[in-house]
Amino acid sequence: MMVKYSHGQFSTDPYSDADADVRREYSWLQELRGTEHIVQLAHLENSSPWAPGISRGDDTYEAAVDRAMLEEQARGGWVPKPRRCPTFAVEYLPNGSLGDFVERIRQARQFVPNRLQWRIWLCLVRQCVAMAFPPNIPDEEYIPGTKRREVIRPNKEYYELTHNSAHLKNWVWGEVQPVADMELTDFSRGKLENPDRYPQLDNPSECGSRINLFNAAYVMREICCPRDEYTDLQLSGNPQPYFYTKDGQVFSVETNAPGPLRYSGMMDLELRDILVRCLAEKLQDVPSLEEVLEVTEWAVANRRRNQNPELSDRMGVYEEDGYIRWMIQEYVFDAR
């Protein structure tokens, strides 16, 4: 397991209230227990996220420990009592993060096969589904270690939970081999969006899911464009029109997607379209979670190894299952 705890105001992040961050993350993970693509809480004896924080205005953590020792000595003792702080544990996933994988791919000057790109994207989309429809299993019904597939519940209102920490280190590889799924971690910045701020949406309660899709697509740009410089993959400060085809008709959307993604000839066109649309300038132009999930599940189920041999040759990859298993083994499991 991995233990997470707070140093209170001693956090190195000047914008962080670490006590609150720990408690916030624990609360969201409680609601998300049992989901397949979210990192899971683990039992840790004699710990609680609700324990008092350690910060009392001391300049440093060492000063706090020294003060505790002086207080104990004044009472006639020599060993300071343990200072508790907000603490909880999550499952430990040893195979590294999506950031580690992308860095290794970059160093090897490789491209990620399109079928693997789709599979990774499906994991990210299902995480968005989990946040929109968290299981929120009561303690008396929850069975530790059990996970269920995230699904959209047609007759249930969307939950507006957003993750708000979209960087590659927060997506970690699961344990299932030969092709592991991605799990999302670090909900310390998680919050509920206010639907009243988004009257432009047909269904304002979908605001959270569309924000999460935007952030997931932002992460995917590095996976799809591993040979481009990071500085060139930043969101465009000047939204650009992007034309795409859907159901035989041509549409356009103003998007913040970076140029290397918008013009990439080294990826599946349908995946490029959905990612660029998810990075739309206006939230109402981000496709719905239902549409994105349907498109992505279909692609994962139906894309075949010989789908586009010309594209595979151009990328220098194979789309066969064996090649994808080799890539995961080489750049994830064997690279730890």
N, C-alpha and C positions, 0 to 999 in steps of 0.2 A: 504494500500500500504506500501511498504518498501522503505525508502529513502536511497540512497547511495551517499556519498559525500567524498571528498578528504581532507586530512590534509597536502597535499603537501609533503615536505621532512620531516614532522613530523610523518610520518607513522612509526609504530613500526617494520615494515619489512625492514631490512637494504638493501634488494635487490629490493625494490619497489620504483618506481617513482609514487606515488599515483595519482597525477594529470593525468599522462599518462594512468595509469591503468583504471581510471574512464572513460576517453574519449574513450579508446580502447574498453572497455566492452560495452559502449553505442553504438558504431559504429557497433559492431558485432550483438548486439540485434536488431538494426534497420534492418539489413539484414535478420534476423531470425524472424521478426514479422509475426504472423499468423500461426506459426508452433505449432503442438499439444503438443509436448513434450519438448519444451524450454520455460523457464519462460519468461513472456511477459512484455514489457515496460508499464508503467502507466503514465498518464498525471499529471504533477505537475506544478502548476502556478509559475511564476517568478523564474524559475530555468533553468540552462543550463549546460551541461557538458563542454561547451567551455568558461565558466567564468574564469577570471584570477585566478590562484592558490594563496593560502595564504602564501606560504613560501617565505621569503625574507632573509634567512640566520639567522633568530632568533634561539636561542638555544632551545626554547620550544614553544609550542602553547600559553602558558600563557604569555610568553615574547612578542609574537606578539600582543596579545590583549592589554597588558600594553602599548606597543609602540603606538598602535592606540589611546588609551585613552590620552596619553601624547600629541600626535599630535592634537587631538581634543581640548584638554584644551588650547594648545598654540594658537589655533584659536579663543579662547573665549568661547568654549562650554564645556559641562560637560559629555555628553553621547556619547560614541564612535559610529560612524556610523557602521552599520552591515558590516562585512567583508565577502564578497561572496566567494564561492569556487565552483569548478566543482561539479555539483549535478544532479542526475536524480532519477527516481523512477521506481520500478517494482511492479508487482502484489504481494500481500502478501498471502502466502500459509501457513496456521496455523497448519498443521498436522505434522510438524517436518520433519526430514531428514531420509535418508536411514541409516545413522549412528546411529540415535536414535533407529530405528527399530532393527538393528542388535544387539545393546547393550542390548536391552530388551530381544531379543531372546536368547542371550548368557546367561543372568542372569537366564532365565527360563529353560535353558538346553534343548531348543527345536531345532528341525530341521524345515526348511521351506519346505512345500509340493512342490513336483516337478512341479506341474502345476502352482503354484505361482512363482517358480523360473523362469520358462519359460516366464511367463507374465512380470516379472520385466526385464528379459533379452530382451524381445521384445521392451520394452520402451527404453532401452539403445541403441539398434540397430537402432530404428527409430530416435533417436537423432543423430546418426552417419549419417543417411540418410539426415536429415535436414541440417547438416553442409556441406555435399557433394553437396546438391541441394537446397540451401536457396531460399525462394520465392522472397526475395528482392522486396517487393511490394512498388510501388511508393506512396508517401503521398496522392495523390489525389484518389488513388484506395483503400487504406487501410481502413477497417471498424473496429474500435476498438472493441475488444471482440470476434471477429470471428477467428476461428482456422481451419486449414485444415490438413488432414492426410499427413504425409511425404511419398513421393514416389520417386523411382528411375526413372529418365527421360532418356530413352534409347538413345535419339538423342542429349543429352546435355552433354557437357564436365563436368567432375567432378571439383568441387571447392575444393581447398586444405586447407580449414579452419580446424585448430586443436584446441582443448579445453585446453589441457595441465595442467589441475588441477584435477587429478583423485583421489579424496578422497570422502568418503561416505557423508560428510556434504554438498557436492555440488549437491546431488540428493535429491530433496524434493518431498513429496507426494502431489498430486493434491487434488482437493476438491470433486471430484465425488465419491460418496459412492454407494454401499458398498465396491467396490474394486477400489481404486484410481490408477491412472497412476502416473508414475514418471516424474518429470520435471527437466531439467538440468539448473543450474544457475552458476554464477560467470565466466564470460568470460574475466576477467582482464588479463589473461595470453594467451588469444587466439591469434593465428597468422596464416599467410598463409605459408605453407611449399613450398619449391622450388622443383618442379618436377625434375629439372636437377640434383639434388643430388641423384636421385634414378633410374639410368639407368638400374638397374637390373630388374625393374618391366616391365611386358608386356605393361602396361598402366601407365606410371609414374605419371599421374595426379591423380591416385588412392592412392598416398602416404598418403594424409591426412586422407582418410577414413580408411586405414589400421592402421595408428597410433591411430586413435580414437577407432577402434575396440580393439586394444591391451589394451588401457587404460580402456575401458568398461569391458573387461574380467578381468582385474586386480581388479576392484571394485567387480565383481561378486564372486571372490574367497572367500570373507568374508561371503557372503550370503549363499554360498553352503557348507562352512566348519565352521559353527558357534561354534563348540566345540573344534576346534584347537586353539592353542596359536597363537597370532598375529605374534610373532617372527618366528613361523614355516611356516607362510603364505607369507613370503617375497619371491620375485623372486629369483630363483636359480642363483647363480653366476657361476654355471657350467652347461650349457645346457645339457639336457638329452634326449635320444631318446624316442619317444612315438609312439606306434603302434595303428592304428585305422582302422576301416573298412568303406569303402564307395563304394556304388554300387556293393557290393559283392567282392571287392578287398581289400587287406590289404596294407596299406601305413604306412610310418613312417615320423616323423618330429622331428627336434631338437627344444626343447622348454625350455623356462625359467619358465614354470609353477611350482609352489612349489609342493613338494612331496604329501602333504595331498590332493591336488586337483587331481594330476595325478593318485593317487591310490585310490581315494575315492570310497567306495562301498555304500555310502549313498546319491546317486543322480542318476538321469537319465543318462544312459551311453551316449546317443547321445548328451545331453547337456554338459557332461564332455568332450567329444571329441571336440566339437566346441570351448569350452572355452580354452582348452589346445592348440589347433591349433592357436587360436587368440593370444596366448602368445608365438608364435614361436620366435626363436632366430633371424631369418632372416625375414625382412619385406616381401620379396617375397613369404614366406611360410605362411604368414597370409592369411586365405581365403578371397575371394573377398566379398565386401559388398553385392553384388547381391546374392551370395551363402548363406551367413549368414542370410540375410533377408528371403530368400525362405525357408530355413530349419526351422527358428524360427517361421515364420507365420504358417507353416504347423503344427508344434508341438503344438502351442497354439490352433489352430483350431481343432486338431484331437486327442490330448491326452485325455483319458477318466479316470474316477475315478477308474475303475478296471483294468487299464492298466498293473500294476505290483504289485499285492497284496503282494507278498513276500517282495519287496523293501519297501512298505508302512509299513509293520509289523516291518521290521528291523529298520526303521527310527522312528517308533512310531508316525506316522502321518496318517491322512486320506486325500484322494484326492478329496473328495466330495466338491461341491460348498459351502455347508453350513459350512463346517469346515474352508475353506479358508476365507469365509466372517467373521467367528468368529475370526480367527487369526488377520485379518486386523483391525477389531473392537477393539479387546483386546490390540494389541500392537501398533496401530497407533492412531485411533480416540479417544479411551477412555483413552489413556495413556498420552495425552498432558498435 
